[in-house]
Amino acid sequence: MKKYLRISTICLLATVLATLTLTACESRLVLDRVVEQQKKALQRTDLFQASTANDEVIVTVGNYGVIVVSNDGGQSWQRHKLEPQPSLIDVTHCPDGSLLALAMEGQVWLSQDNGDSWTEHDMGTVEVPQAITCDPAGRLWVVASYSTILNSSDLGSSWEMHSFDEDLIFSDVQFFSSSDGLVTGEFGTLILTRDGGQSWARAEPVPAEFYPMASLFLDMEHGWVAGLNGTVFHTSDGGKTWVKQESDSSAPLYTLVQSGGKIYALGDFGTLLEYRVPNGAQHKSNDNGRWVKSSIDVGSRSFLRAALALPDGGLLVGGGAGVLKVVGPGVDNKG
């Protein structure tokens, strides 16, 4: 009897040791895959928000302080992570090649070495920044909550602030020259400047107090705003009148971009729309255009928000789940 007990005990110990050995091997394999994934420039946890490019590099920013930089047109990327992991919502570049990333916590991060290093500049505001641009004169413009506009003439070292003292969020800003610019925002707001931001004038608001989550103006007269439910409005007279255009999507739209002679809208659920106008009509002045689903397959159901027109006509798109890829005519979009 004792012999059988001894044999059973030995068998049990052997089974336990074998199980532990297999578990240890499996755990190591899993950890190896985790370490390998962490070394990649693009990770599935990335939430990309915006892209820009100077003459040397493309830069894309996202949540948790993530910045990725490409010097080969978006084919490969180098990863950087700012501390303390700010929520980067937008990025721009200035005529001198400086790169500036905007954090929702109220900072601008400056790089003057093509994205290799970044310096933090505090804007000194409690309002939440939403968008940034650099005008042709090299001045920075940031729009924020509580109808706030900030500007800097020294790449973010010091700031001037103006508020309309209204409880509304400005969502986007564009400048076409050192004097001409515009801002879009909550409740259908459109304000214009013709004197480099010294004064601002309200245009006719977008109907139904529409919240423009995205805007794209080709000049001071012709532009689009887009937002929830795939809704797009167009103006060809600087906001004096607005026309709602047909759209093939009900998904929220986050970004409008012009690339390769075409205009695209990016949004939730991997949405990519393309602007179509009647034959012979001009894009910017035609109110009868419509937004149709693009033939470009992005290959993702995550949100798309980052977008950048590339010199060869391609389009860089990025968003949730670490999606960041070049798509467009002549591009293998399955990668």
C-alpha positions as a printed Julia matrix, in Angstrom:
335×3 Matrix{Float64}:
   0.0    0.0     0.0
   2.83   2.35    0.92
   4.46   1.56   -2.41
   1.37   2.69   -4.32
   1.1    5.87   -2.26
   4.76   6.67   -2.96
   4.25   6.11   -6.69
   1.1    8.29   -6.71
   2.91  11.06   -4.84
   5.8   10.95   -7.28
   3.4   11.1   -10.24
   1.54  14.05   -8.69
   4.77  15.95   -8.1
   5.9   15.25  -11.65
   2.6   16.56  -13.02
   2.8   19.73  -10.92
   6.4   20.37  -11.98
   5.52  19.83  -15.64
   2.58  22.21  -15.35
   4.72  24.87  -13.67
   7.38  24.46  -16.34
   4.86  24.87  -19.16
   3.26  27.85  -17.42
   6.64  29.5   -16.94
   7.51  28.99  -20.6
   4.13  30.33  -21.71
   4.41  33.4   -19.44
   7.83  34.19  -20.83
   6.54  33.94  -24.38
   3.66  36.29  -23.57
   5.99  38.78  -21.88
   8.35  38.62  -24.84
   5.48  39.62  -27.12
   4.54  42.49  -24.81
   8.12  43.79  -24.76
   8.33  43.47  -28.54
   5.06  45.41  -28.96
   6.25  48.17  -26.61
   9.28  48.74  -28.83
   7.11  49.54  -31.85
   6.67  53.16  -32.9
   2.91  52.75  -33.33
   0.91  50.96  -30.65
  -2.73  49.85  -30.5
  -3.33  52.03  -27.45
  -2.41  55.2   -29.38
  -5.11  57.79  -30.02
  -3.79  60.07  -32.74
  -5.32  63.55  -32.95
  -3.47  65.7   -35.5
  -0.59  65.82  -37.99
   1.62  68.48  -39.56
   4.8   68.64  -41.65
   7.67  71.01  -42.29
  10.15  70.58  -45.14
  11.95  67.75  -43.33
   9.57  65.63  -41.25
   5.96  64.69  -40.59
   4.8   64.88  -36.98
   1.67  63.28  -35.5
   0.52  63.79  -31.91
  -1.89  61.99  -29.61
  -3.03  61.34  -26.08
  -0.66  60.48  -23.2
   2.14  62.65  -24.6
   2.72  60.5   -27.67
   4.55  62.1   -30.61
   5.68  60.12  -33.66
   7.99  61.54  -36.31
   8.63  60.37  -39.88
  11.39  61.52  -42.24
  10.33  59.28  -45.13
   6.84  60.48  -45.96
   5.02  58.38  -43.38
   6.51  55.0   -44.29
   8.25  54.61  -40.93
   8.06  56.39  -37.58
  10.17  57.22  -34.52
   8.35  57.37  -31.2
   8.67  60.02  -28.46
   6.71  60.35  -25.24
   6.49  63.61  -23.33
   6.27  63.68  -19.56
   3.98  64.04  -17.69
   2.05  62.56  -20.61
   0.02  65.64  -21.67
  -3.14  65.26  -23.77
  -1.87  66.51  -27.13
  -4.82  67.64  -29.24
  -3.24  69.56  -32.15
   0.08  70.33  -33.85
   1.34  72.92  -36.32
   4.53  74.25  -37.9
   5.84  77.74  -38.55
   7.61  79.16  -41.63
  11.02  78.69  -39.95
  10.35  74.96  -39.57
   9.56  75.05  -35.84
   7.08  72.41  -34.69
   4.53  73.11  -31.96
   2.26  70.61  -30.2
  -0.76  71.81  -28.23
  -1.73  70.21  -24.9
  -5.22  70.44  -23.43
  -3.63  71.12  -20.05
  -2.61  74.59  -21.3
   0.89  74.16  -22.69
   2.59  74.4   -26.06
   5.53  72.06  -26.68
   8.2   73.44  -29.06
  10.69  71.53  -31.19
  13.33  73.27  -33.29
  15.25  70.14  -34.23
  12.64  68.33  -36.34
  11.01  66.55  -33.42
  14.08  65.13  -31.69
  13.5   67.19  -28.53
  10.59  69.22  -27.11
  10.43  72.18  -24.72
   7.32  73.04  -22.69
   5.85  76.57  -22.63
   2.88  77.34  -20.37
   0.19  79.6   -21.81
  -0.95  80.89  -18.43
  -4.65  80.23  -18.94
  -7.24  78.12  -17.17
  -9.21  77.73  -20.4
  -8.96  74.46  -22.34
  -7.12  74.84  -25.67
  -8.69  73.27  -28.76
  -6.6   74.16  -31.82
  -3.38  75.86  -32.87
  -1.98  77.4   -36.06
   1.03  79.48  -37.07
   0.39  82.36  -39.46
   2.71  83.34  -42.35
   4.41  85.91  -40.09
   5.36  83.2   -37.58
   2.85  84.14  -34.9
   1.06  81.39  -32.98
  -2.71  81.41  -32.57
  -4.56  79.19  -30.11
  -8.33  79.02  -29.59
  -9.88  77.68  -26.4
 -12.93  77.45  -24.18
 -14.83  80.51  -22.91
 -14.47  82.23  -26.33
 -10.73  82.68  -25.78
  -8.06  83.49  -28.38
  -4.38  83.49  -27.46
  -1.43  84.58  -29.61
   2.35  84.52  -29.28
   5.03  86.27  -31.33
   7.95  84.37  -29.77
   7.06  80.71  -30.35
   5.19  80.34  -27.08
   7.53  82.02  -24.59
   4.94  84.73  -23.89
   1.24  85.07  -24.68
  -1.46  87.67  -25.17
  -5.03  86.65  -24.46
  -8.39  87.97  -25.64
 -11.8   86.69  -24.6
 -15.27  87.59  -25.83
 -16.53  86.72  -22.32
 -19.05  84.26  -23.66
 -19.53  80.68  -22.5
 -18.74  79.06  -25.83
 -15.9   76.92  -27.16
 -13.83  78.04  -30.13
 -12.94  74.85  -32.01
 -10.68  75.83  -34.93
  -8.51  78.68  -36.28
  -7.03  79.42  -39.72
  -4.87  82.25  -41.1
  -4.39  82.87  -44.82
  -1.96  85.78  -44.44
  -0.46  87.79  -41.61
  -3.67  89.85  -41.57
  -6.55  87.6   -42.71
  -7.83  84.85  -40.41
 -10.95  83.25  -39.02
 -12.17  81.23  -36.05
 -15.08  78.79  -35.83
 -16.81  77.63  -32.69
 -19.81  76.51  -30.7
 -23.32  77.8   -31.48
 -22.39  78.18  -35.15
 -19.91  80.94  -34.41
 -17.7   82.36  -37.16
 -15.52  85.39  -36.45
 -13.17  87.09  -38.92
 -10.13  89.35  -38.71
  -8.63  91.49  -41.46
  -5.99  93.21  -39.33
  -3.94  90.38  -37.86
  -6.17  89.77  -34.86
  -6.31  93.33  -33.56
 -10.08  93.24  -34.1
 -12.61  90.52  -34.85
 -16.02  90.73  -36.53
 -18.84  88.2   -36.35
 -20.17  86.67  -39.54
 -23.64  85.19  -39.85
 -23.75  82.08  -37.64
 -24.16  78.59  -39.05
 -27.88  77.63  -38.85
 -29.4   75.91  -35.82
 -26.47  76.86  -33.57
 -24.47  74.1   -35.24
 -21.31  72.96  -33.41
 -18.48  72.77  -36.0
 -16.2   69.97  -34.85
 -14.22  70.47  -38.08
 -13.72  73.34  -40.47
 -11.85  73.95  -43.71
 -11.73  77.28  -45.5
  -9.88  77.66  -48.8
  -9.86  81.44  -48.36
 -11.82  84.03  -46.4
 -14.94  83.48  -48.5
 -15.21  79.77  -49.28
 -15.35  77.05  -46.65
 -17.07  74.17  -44.91
 -17.89  73.23  -41.33
 -18.78  69.69  -40.25
 -19.87  67.9   -37.09
 -22.36  65.45  -35.62
 -24.59  63.17  -37.72
 -22.39  63.63  -40.8
 -23.68  67.19  -41.16
 -21.77  69.62  -43.41
 -22.52  73.28  -44.16
 -20.91  75.33  -46.95
 -20.44  79.06  -47.45
 -19.18  80.86  -50.54
 -19.56  84.41  -49.21
 -17.57  84.5   -45.99
 -20.39  83.26  -43.79
 -23.12  85.64  -44.96
 -25.11  82.59  -46.05
 -24.82  78.87  -45.33
 -26.08  75.84  -47.27
 -26.46  72.36  -45.76
 -25.01  69.75  -48.12
 -26.01  66.13  -48.62
 -23.91  63.51  -46.86
 -23.74  59.71  -47.19
 -22.88  59.27  -43.51
 -24.47  59.92  -40.14
 -21.18  59.48  -38.26
 -19.65  62.42  -36.4
 -17.07  64.21  -38.57
 -13.89  65.46  -36.9
 -11.59  66.71  -39.66
 -11.76  68.29  -43.11
  -8.69  68.27  -45.36
  -7.79  69.06  -48.96
  -5.39  66.65  -50.68
  -4.5   66.04  -54.31
  -7.25  68.33  -55.6
  -9.88  66.53  -53.51
 -11.54  67.4   -50.23
 -12.1   64.74  -47.58
 -14.01  64.49  -44.3
 -12.8   62.08  -41.59
 -14.85  60.85  -38.67
 -16.0   58.11  -36.35
 -16.18  54.4   -37.27
 -13.4   54.75  -39.87
 -15.49  57.2   -41.91
 -13.8   58.8   -44.92
 -16.01  60.94  -47.16
 -15.08  62.67  -50.42
 -16.57  65.9   -51.72
 -18.2   65.59  -55.16
 -19.52  68.43  -57.32
 -21.41  68.44  -60.65
 -19.21  68.14  -63.73
 -17.46  71.37  -64.58
 -18.26  73.04  -61.26
 -15.62  74.48  -58.96
 -15.18  72.89  -55.56
 -15.03  76.05  -53.53
 -17.99  77.92  -54.98
 -20.49  75.11  -55.52
 -23.29  74.83  -52.96
 -24.76  71.75  -54.65
 -21.86  69.42  -53.91
 -22.4   66.3   -51.81
 -20.29  64.15  -49.53
 -20.0   60.5   -50.62
 -18.19  57.54  -49.15
 -14.66  57.44  -50.53
 -13.44  54.44  -52.52
 -10.31  54.51  -50.35
 -10.4   51.7   -47.8
  -8.76  52.88  -44.6
  -9.12  49.4   -43.09
 -10.27  50.54  -39.67
 -13.47  51.01  -37.68
 -11.82  53.32  -35.13
 -12.27  57.07  -35.17
 -10.19  59.06  -37.67
  -9.07  62.56  -36.78
  -5.44  63.16  -37.78
  -5.06  64.03  -41.46
  -2.35  65.51  -43.66
  -2.12  66.11  -47.4
   1.11  64.72  -48.84
   3.05  66.22  -51.79
   2.45  63.18  -54.04
  -1.33  63.39  -53.65
  -1.5   60.78  -50.9
  -3.31  61.32  -47.63
  -2.02  60.5   -44.17
  -4.85  59.45  -41.84
  -4.69  58.59  -38.15
  -6.93  57.97  -35.18
  -7.83  55.37  -32.58
  -6.3   51.92  -32.07
  -2.93  53.17  -33.31
  -4.14  53.74  -36.86
  -1.68  55.89  -38.81
  -1.2   55.18  -42.5
  -0.81  56.73  -45.94
  -3.77  56.11  -48.22
  -4.99  57.39  -51.56
  -4.67  56.75  -55.3
  -1.74  54.49  -56.14
  -1.21  53.53  -52.48
  -1.63  50.01  -51.12
  -4.31  50.76  -48.54
  -4.38  47.27  -47.07
  -1.23  47.73  -45.01
